[in-house]
Amino acid sequence: MKLRKSSPVWSLSLVVGITLLVTTGLGSLGVVWLRVEISRVAEDSRKLEKQVTENARELRSLSAKRAKALNPSSLKRLVSGRLSKPPSNHVVFVHQEDLERRQLIPSPHFPKVNKNKGGVRLQRLALR
C-alpha cells in the first residue's frame, strides 16, 4: 500500500471546514443562550410591571381613603358631640406684653441659672 502525501490544499480545507463547523456550533449555542436570556428578562419585566400596577392600584385606593377621611363633612361627623366651643370662663386672652415676657422666660427643658441676687424666682406660665 502506498501512502500518499497529503497536499497542503487538502489540509487547509480540512482545517477551514473544522473551524467553520466549530464556529457555527458555538454561534448556534450563543443564539440559543441569548434567546433564553431574553425570555428570562421578559418574564422579570412582566413581573415588575404587574407589581407596579398593583402598587399603583393600592396607591389610588389609599389616596381615595385619605381624601375621604380629610373631607370636611367626614371630619364633622367624627367629632359631632365631642367637639364644642369652650365656655367663656375657660377662655384666656393674652396681651402682647405678656407674650413678650413669656418669651423671655427660659424653657423648662433647658433651665438657666438664676442670676438674680435677691433670690426672687420667676414664676413660669402654665399652659392649659
Secondary structure, DSSP 8 states (H G I E B T S, - for coil): -------HHHHHHHHHHHHHHHHHHHHHHHHHHHHHHHHHHHHHHHHHHHHHHHHHHHHHHHHHHHHHHT-HHHHHHHHTTT-----GGG-----HHHHHHHHHS--TTS------TT----------
